[in-house]
Amino acid sequence: MNLDTSDISDKPKEACGVIAIVADKDVSPYIYYGLRALQHRGQEASGIATYKGELKVKKGPGLVADVFKSEDMEKLPGKVGIGHVYYSIKVSKPENAQPQFLRTGVGDIAIAHNGILVNSQQLVDKLKKAGKHFIHESEEEAVIMMLADEIRSIDDIPRAIKNVCKELIGSYAFSLMINDRAFVLRDPYGIRPLCLGKFKDGSGYVAASESVALDIVGADFVRDVMPGEAVELTKDGFKSHNIGPAMSRAHCFFEWVYFARADSIIDKVSVYEARKRIGWRLAKESPVIADVVMPIPDSGRGHAYGFSLGSGIKMNEGLMKNRYIHRTFIMPNQDARDISVREKVNPVRAVVEGKRVVIVDDSIVRGTTMKRIVKMLREGGATEVHVRIGSPPLIAPCYLGIDMTDRDQFIASDRSIEDIREVINSDSLAYISVDGLVEALNMERDDLCLGCVSSEYPVNIPGERRRFQKTLEGFV
Ligand code: SF4
């Protein structure tokens, strides 16, 4: 039986969240709550690894609350630990749950990864050629093996990490445990987020994909991990190590637009405020005469509020979400699929009837859900339905850790905005411009990855154009 884990819309999925804690107390309950705060980043599997004289790991398919019972915390003792919530971009297999670990000659090594290594296959092939035997053939296992070899040869963990990172191409935010030492590291472009915090009671230090996890476990935000930085967490503080050459940054813009929780702050930019500014800018770029602005719950809420402020049109909740739908069966026919969307989100007739409605959402991938929502609003009595989108049109795959790997999945890859408007049957449709987005994020354009809206990527991807590339491939 197939299961569809999609949100109310056909949105891309984030690929994982990580956490690491070192403290003067057992850390597994804190990792548990930190992972729950990061659950939006991955719902397929969850895992915790801790160390107390030996490595203990528990992981499995499902949400954090499904995988762990309170008695599991006693089976995960120790003052150092890492955790992971998982969403698979490649093939989803239960054994791919993380943290992945190996008991090596230099110690027990466990790793949790958010991101994708573009050269993972080459790394695996090279290690296999050198006689290594894989259990999962995963990029995480490859990193552990490389790390163990480096530690064995130079006996200096930070230098070993640096040497291994030289071999990695792609996006990574790792939390890593080598016996009782914990490190977190971020790729030289800072593609995926990672931040550091300190427990308010002074008992230790935390690192996590998003600051919301620090809030929940009772830690104060200290700073973001810098691109190209490895940080060793100890109960007394952080030790920073440079692991990569200074590159221009390439923070994934989609973290602010859609993936991250609105109450997180990433690379000094509040996710909620960024969404609000995007909506405001959208209202200025593509004004519309209407009676009510409505968000598509939940991720479109900040954008819609900003649009309301920018346009002067009142915002109202005209779409109600059923919060208790996590999984639905993939429906066999169109009629059943319409039911499945209505089950997840339903219009409030009192808000919609007789009104010219603007709906604001963060992005459109295939357009199928947006089409159904427009239809639903018309059936609910809306006289006009206008659609405003808080990202530029998605036109190209993501190779760096987000589940948008197929160019054909994007409605905008080969259609004009007018063609898309016709497909979703709205009265008007507008996306924020790239310039508008960059301004709303309060960042430099060159500090962002915009690969999926520009087809230009921060790292070398075979067959794709590199960001800042001035010449055609092979043409000097
Ligand atoms: S390609 Fe798009 S989704 Fe992927 S990292 Fe870059 S901005 Fe983010």
Residues whose N, C-alpha, C, O or C-beta is under 5 A from the ligand:
A	BS01	SF4	C252 F253 F254 P397 C398 Y399 L400 I402 C449 L450 G451 C452
